[in-house]
Amino acid sequence: MATNTTLELDPEFVAMSAVYAALRGLDPEVQTRVLNYVAAKLKLASPTAQQKHQIADPADEADESKTEDNENATEETEGISPAAKRWLTRNGLQPNQISTIFSIGGEEIDLIADTVPGKSKAKRMFNVFLLKGIAAYLGTGAARFTHEQVKEACLHYDAFDVANFAAHVKDFSAEVSGSKETGYALNARGLAAATKLVKSIIESDKKSG
């Protein structure tokens, strides 16, 4: 008497064998239509849809991931001037790193840090000038701001010395040009000093965090 093997008795194998035998002589289009019909009758997911999902081209997945990264990057840098984007890249800075210092992504980029470093009013005032310059640079590509804008920021950060304001501005002349009437702007040296200040604030936030 012949002995049936486990393979011959396995219902799944028997079903696969029967389906294969029934489909192998048909055209591919007909095979697909039959499989989809049977799947629909049994209320199963379409085999062709599953196959498409399972053998998706890795290159397509990479492209989708790249697109998502680009969209995220676009959202993070929205409102930042092209010149400032290059400045960020050159200095190894990311928008999220400076988002606690400047209002990135808003209608207008401004200085929003909780505090500005500096043990004296004069030092804080100098740092406010630098940071206001960076805020303007981020938004417009020019590190230029008005007297009213910097005065408001100095008052907010307890850095406004009304009696010595003009003298302090004169002391900043190596990094800051301009006047009350014309407004102020950071020169190359000022932009370098401001960059160093931004990096030091980021490092300080990391340590305190």
C-alpha positions in Angstrom: 0.0 0.0 0.0 1.4 3.5 -1.0 2.1 5.9 1.8 1.0 9.5 1.3 3.6 12.1 2.2 3.0 15.1 4.4 3.4 17.3 1.3 0.6 15.5 -0.5 -1.7 15.8 2.4 -1.0 19.5 3.0 -4.2 21.4 1.9 -2.2 24.5 1.1 0.1 22.7 -1.2 -2.8 20.9 -2.9 -4.6 24.2 -3.5 -1.4 25.9 -4.9 -0.8 22.9 -7.2 -4.4 23.1 -8.5 -4.3 26.8 -9.1 -1.0 26.5 -10.8 -2.2 23.7 -13.1 -5.3 25.7 -14.0 -3.5 29.0 -14.8 -0.2 27.9 -16.4 -1.6 27.5 -19.9 -3.4 30.9 -19.9 -2.1 34.3 -21.1 -0.6 36.5 -18.3 -3.5 39.0 -18.6 -6.1 36.2 -18.2 -4.1 34.8 -15.2 -4.2 38.2 -13.5 -7.9 38.6 -14.2 -8.7 35.1 -12.7 -6.6 35.7 -9.6 -8.2 39.0 -9.0 -11.7 37.5 -9.5 -11.0 34.7 -7.0 -9.5 37.1 -4.5 -12.6 39.4 -4.8 -15.0 36.4 -4.3 -13.0 35.3 -1.2 -12.9 38.9 0.0 -9.1 39.0 -0.1 -6.7 41.7 -1.0 -5.9 41.7 -4.7 -2.7 39.6 -5.4 -1.5 42.1 -8.0 -1.8 44.9 -5.5 0.1 42.9 -2.9 2.8 42.1 -5.4 3.2 45.7 -6.4 3.6 46.7 -2.7 6.0 43.8 -1.9 8.3 44.3 -4.9 8.3 48.1 -5.0 11.4 49.4 -6.6 13.9 50.5 -3.9 14.8 53.5 -6.1 11.1 54.6 -5.9 11.2 54.4 -2.1 14.4 56.3 -2.0 12.9 59.0 -4.2 9.9 59.2 -1.9 12.1 59.5 1.1 14.2 62.2 -0.6 11.1 64.1 -1.6 9.9 64.0 2.1 13.3 65.2 3.2 13.2 68.0 0.7 9.7 69.0 1.8 10.8 69.1 5.5 13.9 71.1 4.6 11.8 73.5 2.6 9.4 74.0 5.6 12.4 74.5 7.9 14.0 77.2 5.7 10.8 78.9 4.6 11.3 82.7 4.8 15.1 82.4 5.0 17.0 84.4 2.4 19.2 82.6 -0.1 22.2 84.4 1.2 21.4 83.3 4.8 20.9 79.7 3.6 24.4 79.7 2.3 25.6 81.2 5.6 23.9 78.4 7.5 25.5 75.8 5.3 29.0 77.3 5.5 28.8 77.4 9.3 27.3 74.0 9.7 24.1 75.4 11.2 20.6 73.9 10.9 17.4 76.0 11.1 16.2 74.1 14.1 19.4 75.0 16.0 18.7 78.7 15.7 14.9 78.5 16.1 15.2 79.3 19.8 17.1 82.5 19.0 15.2 83.7 15.9 11.6 83.3 14.8 12.2 81.0 11.9 9.2 80.1 9.8 7.2 83.2 10.8 6.0 86.1 8.7 9.0 88.0 9.8 12.3 86.7 11.3 13.2 88.5 14.5 15.2 88.0 17.6 13.3 85.9 20.2 15.9 84.6 22.5 14.9 84.4 26.2 18.1 86.2 27.2 21.1 87.8 25.5 24.5 87.1 27.0 26.6 89.9 28.5 27.6 90.8 32.0 27.2 94.5 31.4 24.7 96.7 29.6 27.3 97.7 27.1 28.2 94.0 26.3 24.5 93.0 26.1 23.9 96.0 23.8 26.7 94.9 21.5 25.3 91.4 21.4 21.8 92.7 20.6 23.2 94.7 17.7 24.9 91.5 16.4 21.8 89.3 16.8 19.5 91.9 15.3 21.9 92.0 12.3 21.6 88.2 11.9 17.8 88.3 12.2 17.7 90.9 9.4 20.2 88.8 7.4 18.1 85.7 7.7 15.0 87.5 6.5 16.3 89.8 3.8 19.9 88.8 3.0 21.2 92.1 4.3 22.3 92.5 8.0 20.7 95.9 8.2 18.2 97.2 10.8 16.8 100.5 12.0 17.5 102.5 15.2 14.0 101.9 16.4 14.3 98.1 15.9 17.5 97.8 17.9 16.4 100.3 20.6 13.2 98.2 21.2 15.4 95.0 21.4 17.8 96.7 23.8 15.0 97.8 26.1 13.6 94.3 26.1 16.9 92.7 27.0 17.9 95.4 29.6 20.7 96.6 27.3 19.7 100.2 26.6 22.0 102.7 28.2 20.4 106.0 27.2 23.2 108.2 28.6 26.0 106.3 26.8 24.2 104.9 23.8 26.0 107.0 21.2 29.3 106.3 22.8 28.7 102.6 22.8 27.7 102.7 19.1 31.0 104.4 18.4 32.8 101.6 20.2 31.0 99.1 17.9 32.3 100.8 14.7 34.7 97.9 13.9 31.7 95.6 13.5 28.7 97.9 13.0 28.3 100.9 10.7 25.6 103.5 10.4 23.8 105.9 12.7 20.5 106.7 14.3 19.3 108.5 11.2 20.5 106.0 8.6 20.1 102.8 10.5 22.8 100.2 11.3 24.4 97.3 9.4 26.9 94.6 10.2 30.1 94.6 8.1 32.1 91.4 7.4 33.8 91.6 10.8 30.4 92.1 12.5 28.9 89.1 10.7 31.8 87.0 11.8 31.4 88.1 15.4 27.6 87.5 15.2 28.2 84.0 13.8 30.5 83.2 16.7 27.9 84.6 19.1 25.1 82.4 17.6 27.2 79.3 17.9 28.1 80.1 21.5 24.5 80.5 22.4 23.6 77.2 20.7 26.4 75.4 22.7 25.2 77.0 25.9 21.7 75.9 25.3 22.9 72.3 24.7 24.8 72.3 28.0 21.9 73.7 29.9 19.4 71.4 28.2 
